[in-house]
Amino acid sequence: MPLTPAQPRETIHLRSVQCRGYRRDDGLWDIEGHLVDTKTYTFVNRERGEITPGEPIHEMWLRLTVDDDLMVHEIEAATDASPFGICGDVTERFKQLRGLKIGRGWRRKVMQLLGGVHGCTHLVELLGPVATTAFQTIFPIKSRRKDAHADGKKPPMLDSCHALATDGEIVRLHWPRFYTGAKQPLPQAEGE
């Protein structure tokens, strides 16, 4: 278990986020996210009436269609369950993301277009794991192609986290061309 044992407690709220990446026959990629919030107790919602344990208070979907460069070609948002009837009215605004590229500045631009009263907190939050799923879906396939990195550009995941720091051991071993740390000989495989 990765966390220390917890104190005795009672589950109150459950948020489930599931994301999937698909390669389309036309060369584009569909990245889908699904968010569901439930409670473990019954409560009354002014607009929906009684909501029972396990019944979604929020259930929302996103589908981003992107190309190999993570440029958004299409986006679809849907709200199947929400606490207020008007929540789903904002889903069409997500089409403003067409033409944007997932990468540096993505979150800032999303917040400019859809932050606060201009969007839905839950759908905007779902864009984070959907964007990560896009990268995780596309980059491994792209990197296996013959022409991968033929342009000499640093792979986009380098310097994106502690493990992939360009001056670190992982980059030195797996992407020596982009390593920026102290020059050391690479370890030899056993039997060499």
Secondary structure, 3 states (H helix, E strand, C coil): CCCCCCCCCCCCEEEEEEEEEEECCCCCEEEEEEEEEEECCCEEECCCEEECCCCCCEEEEEEEEECCCCEEEEEEEEEEECCCCCHHHHHHHHHHHCCCECCCCHHHHHHHHHCHHHCCHHHHHHHHHHHHHHHHHHHHHHHCCCCCCCCCCCCCCCCCCCCCCCCCHHHHHHCHHHCCCCCCCCCCCCCC
